[in-house]
Amino acid sequence: MKRRLVFVPILLLTFVWIGCASEELTSAKLYIQQENWEKAEEFLVKALDAEPNNPEIPYMLGDLIYGKRGDWDKMSEMFDRAMSLDPEKPILQGAPVKEYVSNSRQKYWVKQYNAGVKYFNDYRNADGDAKEEFLTKAIGVLNDAVKIDPDEGKSFTLLATCYYQAGDQENARKIAVEGVDRMPEDVQANLTAGQILNNIDDKEGSIPYFRKAIELDPANSSAIRSLAQVYYDLNDVENSIETYEKAIAKESDRKIKADLYFNLGVLYMKVEDFTSAEDNFNLAYDMNPDDVEALVGMAQTFEGAGKWSRAAKYYKELIFIDPDNPNHYKGMARVLLKQGKAEEATHYYQKGKALE
């Protein structure tokens, strides 16, 4: 995940002295102007009792006292109290309570979320003990981000990824699913949930999330590839072939496309469509001629299917490309022996042994 900094406009908090405020609130505002936060908290708490129906007071406590202190539970409690009194009431400079609360939540959320992104990127780039330390910090600040603004789904998506990286599968699943609940129409939230469920071996459970991600972004190659692989793992060959073909049509990266062609070739082998299998293997090799492992896979796939002459074709290609690898000669010896060509098989076997 690339580091993503989020900036939002914040309403400047200044006070307009209107109407008859209680003595406690008047004192609290004076202490706020003096930045005497301890006294400001004391008199704001007293003002809550003096003016229990004034949403301005719990809002200021939430934003200026508990938010600044990082006491997110108390901050949310005060914001909820302000909203329950009257979300539409103009306060301070005249904007409604709900606007002030929303901006304050966003202000603190941005800070915590960006810190989480930074720590996660540090984790990805670190080595040794520092790696675990950065991941622990990322989980901590992202949990704070969730408390600050539970409606911001991006916190859940990144937090779920962090839990998965930490090996906490239970929380990874829980948070990933909650992220989709918060942002049901978000591609990344659905893709992350699908990937996490798939990785913790809930393949059936991952399918609806991958499908939703593709529905939202039909050109999303990652989501299509992931769904195709899930179908393959579940031995749903028909759906897997169909999905791989869609993935190939959407993919532009030649190396990724080569892998897709190779996987499609393996699927066609499963349904014994050897012509289509070979066509896709050849397309894979054409897309990425430097991928010797793919060529090995082709040779071994045809060998495993008992297609000796086709396997021999790829082993010959491997020997030409990588003449110092004894395994290619031994593979060639095996398929020649299966074809009853014992003398030629012995020749290749001995060449392979000499290279060991």
N, C-alpha and C positions, 0 to 999 in steps of 0.2 A: 504494500500500500504506500503510495507516495504521500509525503507529508503534505497535509492540506490545512492551511491556516484560514480560519473563518473570522471575518470581521463584521460587526453589526453596529448600526447607529444606536447610541445610548442617549436617552433623554437626560439633559443636564438637570441635576437635582438642586434647585434653589427654592427658597421658601417665599411665598407671598403671604403677607400678614393680613388675612381677611377674616372678618367675623370675630366672634368672641370665643377664642380658644381658652381651654382651662389653664389654670396657673401652672399645672404640671406639664402640659404640652408646650406652653410658652417657655418655660424653663428648659425643657428638653431641646427645643430649637435653638436657644441661645448656646447651650453646651455643644450642639452639633456644629454651629458656626465657629465655635472656638476649638473644634476637633477634640473636645474632651469626651471621649467615647464612653468612658466608665460612668461619668455623671449623666451623659445622654441616655445610656441604657437605664440607669436608675429611674430617671424621671419619665422616660417613655413607658416603662413598666407601670409606674404610678398612674400615668395618663390613661392606660388601658382600663383601669378601674374607674377613673373619673369620667371618661367618655367611651363607654363600652360599645357604642354604635358608630364610632368614627373609624372607617376603614383606613384612613391615612396613618393612624398610629401603628397598627400591626404591620402595615406596609413598610414604614420607616424602620421599625424594629427588624423586620426581615432583611431589608436591603442594607441598611447602614450599620447594623450591629452584628446580627448573626451571619449575614452574607460575608461581610468583611472579615469576620472571625473564622469563616469556614465551617460553621456549625450548620450543616445543610439540613439536618432534620428540623431544627428550630426555625430556620429560615422558611422552609416549606410550610411548617405549621402556621407561621405568621402570615405568609402569603395566602394560604387557604382560608385563614380567618378573615383577612381583608376581602377576599373574593366572596365569601359567604355573606358578608354584611351588605355589600352593594357593589358589584363589579362595574357598574356604569357611572358611579358617582365621580364627578370631577374633583381632583385633589391637587395640591401643590401648584403647579403651573397651569392647571386646568384640564389636563388629559384625564381620561377615566382610569379608575383603579386597575382594570384589566390590562390596559396598555402599559402602565408602570410596572405591574407584576411581570408581564410578558418580557419587557425589555430588561428588567433586572435578572430574571432567570436566564435569558439569553446571554447577558453580559458575563455572568459567572460560568455558565455552561461552556461558552467559547473558550474561556481560559483553561478549564479543566480538560475539555475535549482535545484542544491543541496540545496540551501537556501529554495526554495519553498517546496521541499520534507520534509525538517526539520520542517518548520512551519506547514505543513499539518499534520505531525505526532504529533507535539505538540498540534495542535487543537484536534486531535482525543483522546489524552490522558488527555486533560485539562478539568476543570469544571468551571462553572460560567462565569463571564465576560471575563476571560482569553481565553476562548474557541473562542469567537467571535474575539478577538484581534488577535489571531494566524491565524485565517482564513483570516482576512483582510490583514495581512502581506503576507500570502501565495499568495493571489490573486495579490497583488502588485508586488512581485518579479517575479512571473510567467508571468505577463504581460510584464515585462522587458525582460524576457527570450525569449518571442515571438518576441519582437522588435530586440533583439540582433541577433537571427538566426531564421528567419521565416521558414526555411526548416527543423527544428528539431520538428518533430510531437509530441514527448513525452510532450513537454511543453503544447500543446493544450489539450491533453488528461487529464493531471492532472489539468490544469486550468479549463476545463469544469466541472470536478468533484467538484472543489472548488466553482464555481459559483452555481452549483446545491445545494450543502450543504448550501450556503448562501441564497437560495431561489430565485435566479435570473435565472428563467427558460429561458428567452429569450437569455441571453448570454450563458447559459449552452448549449442550442441547437446549437447556432451559432458556438461556439468554438469547440464543439464535432464533428460537421459535417466537419468543416475546418480541424480538426485533421485527419480525414479519407482522406480528399482531399490531405493532405500532405503525408500521409502514407497509401495508399489504400490497401497495402498487409500486414498491421500490424494487428495481431489478437486483441491485447488489444485496439487499436484505434477503431476498428469496434465494439468490445464488449461494450466499454464504450459508444459509440454513441447509440447503441441499447438500453442499459440500461437507459440512460438519456431520450431518446425519449419515451420509454415505461413508465417511471416514471412520465413524464409530460403529459401522456395520449395520446400520438401519437403512438398507438399500431401498426397500419398498417405501419407507417413510420419506426418503429423499425425492422420490419421483414427482410428487405434486409441486414441490418447490422449484425443481428444475423446469418443469412444464410451465409454471407461472412466469419464471424469469424469461423463458423463450417467448411466451405470449406477449409479455411487455416489451421485449426487444428481440424480434425475430432474427436479427443479424448477429446475435450474441454467440460467437463461436464457442466460447468457453462453456456456456450453459448447454449448448447442443452437444459438444463433445462429452461433457460430464454425463448427460442423460444417455447418450449412446453407450458409454462404458458401463453404466448401471444396468442397462438392458442386457449387455453382453455378460456381465457378472451373474445376472439372474437367469442366464441361458435363454433369454427371450430373443432368439436370433432374428426373427422377422422384424420386430421393432428396432432392434439394434442396427440391422442393415439399413433400414429406412432412415434412421436418425443419423447414421454415419454419412450417408449420401447427402443429407441436408447440410451436415457440418462441412463436408468437402466443398459444397457449392457456396458456402458463406465465408470460407477461410481464404485468406490472401497470403499468409506466411508460408513459404515453400517448405520449410522443415516441418512445421506442424501439419501441413497438408500431406507431406510424405508419410508421417506417422498414421494419419487417418486412412490413407490408401492401404498402408500395410495392415492395419487392424481390419479393414474391410476385406482384404484378401484372406485373412485368417477366418473371418466369418463365412466367406464363400466356401472355404475348405470344409467348414463344419456341415454345410448343406450339400457338399460334394459337387459343387459347381466349379470344377477345376479350371475351366477356361476363364471364367470371371475372376477366379482367385489369381491366376497368373497375370491377367491383364492389370489387376490392381497392384500386384507386387511389382510389376514392371513400371507402372506409373509412380509408385513409391520410390523406386530406384532412380527413375528419370528426374524426379523432383529433388532428390538429395543423393547424388552419386557418391558422396563421401561417407555415407552411412553404411559402413561395412557390417555393423551389427544387424541392420535390416536385411542385408543379403544373406547373412548367416541364418536369420530367422526364416527366410524364404526356403533355403536349402533344407533346413531341418523340418519345416512344415511339410514339404513335399515328401521328404524321406519318411516322416511319421505316417503319412497317408499312403505309403507304398507306391508312390509315383516315382519310380527309380530314375527314369530317363530325365524327368524334369528336375529332380534333385541333383543329378549329375551335372546338368547344365549350370546350375548355380554354384556348385562346388568348383567347377572349372573356372568360373568367373572369379571366385574367391581366391583360387590359387594364382590366377593371373595378377590380381590386385595386391595380394598379400602373400607372396611366395615363401616367406619365412615362418609361416604359422603351421605347425604340424597338424593341428586339428582339421584343417581343410583337406589335407591329404588323407587323413584317416576317414573323414566323412566320405570322400570319393571312393576310398577302398571299400567301405561298407556297401555303398549303393552298387558298385561294380560286382561285388560278391553276390548280392541279391539277384543280379542279372545273369549270374552264372559265368562271369568273366574272371575266373580265379587268378589267371596269370597277371592280368592288368591290375587286379585288386592288390596282389602281392607287391607289385612294383610301387604303387602309391603308398601302401602301408609302410614299406621299407624306407621310402623317402621321408615319410612322416616321423618314423622312429629316429632317423639320422638327424632330424632337426631338433629333437628334444634335448 
